Amino acid sequence: MAKAILYGADYSVYVRIARMALEEKAIGYELVPLDIFAAEGIPAWYLEHHPFGRIPAFEHDDFRLFETGATARYVDEAFDGPALQPADARGRARMNQIIGMLDAYGYRAMVWDVAVERLEKATPDENLIAGGLSQAQTVLKMLTSLKAKGPWLLGDQLTLADLHAAPIIAYFVKVAEGRNLLARFADIQEWYARVAGRPSFVRTEKVA
Ligand SMILES: N[C@@H](CCC(=O)N[C@@H](CS)C(=O)NCC(=O)O)C(=O)O
């Protein structure tokens, strides 16, 4: 079977989500380095993989994908290994709801508006951070109420929802405001400690 190829960088939250899915399925893959923020811009060849200029992009044999959610679902369905999606309609819907919520409301607020703003700006925009924290609070509140009983977000089965949430929260807790807010949601904090112990999480940690 052809090798899976992922284009991206180890600093990227979305690249890490796709890598965690590949790791959980124990699929050998190649990470082709692509720095989306490089000073010289995005190479023209890459825009053929991802016309919107984001990372990651994925390739398997002659099959190309962009969009991390689609990539992770493909990885789960096209390869052997433990199923990363619930078999039942409601479990699958809940998983997709959590992923959709994180994409639409979690990623920008938690990663960009709070963590990147605090870590990388010489003069952080405090209003942006406050707005991001407010939205992050709603995301964490909803994760708490949507989480099933058991070790993982969907209960006993580790799913793509866990793999989507972990890298976003990992970025959020790089800053004190993120850690302090997470500490107010004990179930999610415990879940995060658990998922952060998985080899798929540890192996995809950004090399300093
Ligand atoms: N909807 C995309 C989002 C990917 C995304 O936003 N990736 C970030 C890195 S984590 C990126 O490429 N950012 C570049 C930019 O915003 O210009 C997906 O699901 O793959």
The ligand as a Tripos MOL2 file, in Angstrom:
@<TRIPOS>MOLECULE
LIG
   20    19     1     0     0
SMALL
NO_CHARGES

@<TRIPOS>ATOM
      1 N1         -9.8450   24.2310    8.0810 N.3       1 LIG1
      2 C1         -8.4460   23.8790    8.0610 C.3       1 LIG1
      3 C2         -7.6900   24.7490    9.0350 C.3       1 LIG1
      4 C3         -6.1980   24.5550    8.9590 C.3       1 LIG1
      5 C4         -5.4570   25.7360    9.5670 C.2       1 LIG1
      6 O1         -6.0450   26.7930    9.8500 O.2       1 LIG1
      7 N2         -4.1570   25.5400    9.7400 N.am      1 LIG1
      8 C5         -3.3390   26.6280   10.2450 C.3       1 LIG1
      9 C6         -2.1620   26.1020   11.0400 C.3       1 LIG1
     10 S1         -2.7050   25.3110   12.5350 S.3       1 LIG1
     11 C7         -2.7750   27.3980    9.0710 C.2       1 LIG1
     12 O2         -2.4300   26.8270    8.0800 O.2       1 LIG1
     13 N3         -2.7170   28.7210    9.2010 N.am      1 LIG1
     14 C8         -2.1590   29.5500    8.2010 C.3       1 LIG1
     15 C9         -2.8670   30.8650    8.0960 C.2       1 LIG1
     16 O3         -3.7980   31.1040    8.8620 O.co2     1 LIG1
     17 O4         -2.5070   31.6390    7.2010 O.co2     1 LIG1
     18 C10        -8.2870   22.3940    8.3730 C.2       1 LIG1
     19 O5         -9.2040   21.8070    8.9720 O.co2     1 LIG1
     20 O6         -7.2640   21.7970    8.0000 O.co2     1 LIG1
@<TRIPOS>BOND
     1     1     2 1
     2     2     3 1
     3     2    18 1
     4     3     4 1
     5     4     5 1
     6     5     6 2
     7     5     7 1
     8     7     8 1
     9     8     9 1
    10     8    11 1
    11     9    10 1
    12    11    12 2
    13    11    13 1
    14    13    14 1
    15    14    15 1
    16    15    16 2
    17    15    17 1
    18    18    19 2
    19    18    20 1
@<TRIPOS>SUBSTRUCTURE
     1 LIG1         1 GROUP 0 **** ****
